[in-house]
Amino acid sequence: MIKLKIKSGDTVRVIAGDHKGSEGKVLKVDREKNKAIVEGVNLVSKHTKPSAKNPQGGIVKKEAPVHISNLSLLTSKGETTKVAYEERDGKKVRISKKSKEVL
């Protein structure tokens, strides 16, 4: 299994594909498939049958996974960056390669 630089809660920008340029917060990361679910990106329509939980049924908009390679991490200023690791105060932390800030 590959080590991923993107984690849940990170703010990312889509850099390739149909949703190029859109930004959002990472809700979930699937390390097995190298995919992430990003809030408000890659929305698909899912048809649901009526059930006890959803008695109405109908069409529900839901986020579909996006491949990690199509995502780029954003700094606090909103610019894309790569991730580096550094030891600060005895702890290993992720830092931005552009601005050297802790992510």
For each residue, the residues with C-beta under 8 A, 3 or more apart:
1: 31 32
2: 31 34
3:
4: 7 29 31 34 68
5: 73 82 83 94
6: 10 12 26 29 36 68 71 73
7: 4 10 26 29
8: 26 27 28 29
9: 25 26
10: 6 7 25 26 73 74 103
11: 23 24 25 26 73 74
12: 6 23 24 25 26 36 38 71 72 73 74
13: 21 22 23 71 72 74 80
14: 17 19 20 21 22 23 38 41 66 70 71
15: 20 70 71 72 80
16: 20 69 70
17: 14 20 66 70
18: 42
19: 14 22 41 42 66
20: 14 15 16 17
21: 13 14
22: 13 14 19 40 41
23: 11 12 13 14 41 74
24: 11 12 38 39 40 41
25: 9 10 11 12 38 39
26: 6 7 8 9 10 11 12 29 36 37 38 39 71
27: 8 36 37 38 39 63
28: 8 36 37
29: 4 6 7 8 26 35 36 37 68
30: 33 34 35 36 37 65
31: 1 2 4 34
32: 1
33: 30 65
34: 2 4 30 31 67 68 69
35: 29 30 65 66 67 68
36: 6 12 26 27 28 29 30 65 66 68 71
37: 26 27 28 29 30 63 64 65 66
38: 12 14 24 25 26 27 41 42 63 66 71
39: 24 25 26 27 63
40: 22 24 43 63
41: 14 19 22 23 24 38 63 66
42: 18 19 38 63 64 65 66
43: 40 61 62 63 64
44: 61 62 63 64
45: 59 60 61 62
46: 59 60 61 62
47: 58 59 60
48: 51 54 57 58 59 60
49: 57
50: 54 55 56 57
51: 48 54 55 57
52: 55
53:
54: 48 50 51 57
55: 50 51 52
56: 50
57: 48 49 50 51 54
58: 47 48
59: 45 46 47 48
60: 45 46 47 48
61: 43 44 45 46
62: 43 44 45 46
63: 27 37 38 39 40 41 42 43 44
64: 37 42 43 44
65: 30 33 35 36 37 42
66: 14 17 19 35 36 37 38 41 42 70 71
67: 34 35 70 71
68: 4 6 29 34 35 36 71
69: 16 34
70: 14 15 16 17 66 67
71: 6 12 13 14 15 26 36 38 66 67 68
72: 12 13 15 80 81
73: 5 6 10 11 12 80 81 82 83 96 103
74: 10 11 12 13 23 78 79 80 81
75: 78 79 80 81 96 98 99 101 103
76: 101
77: 99
78: 74 75
79: 74 75 98 99
80: 13 15 72 73 74 75
81: 72 73 74 75 96 97 98 99
82: 5 73 96 97 98
83: 5 73 94 95 96 97 103
84: 94 95 96 97
85: 92 93 94 95
86: 92 93 95
87: 90 91 92 93
88: 91 93 102
89:
90: 87
91: 87 88
92: 85 86 87
93: 85 86 87 88 102 103
94: 5 83 84 85 102 103
95: 83 84 85 86 100 101 102 103
96: 73 75 81 82 83 84 99 100 101 103
97: 81 82 83 84 100
98: 75 79 81 82
99: 75 77 79 81 96
100: 95 96 97
101: 75 76 95 96
102: 88 93 94 95
103: 10 73 75 83 93 94 95 96
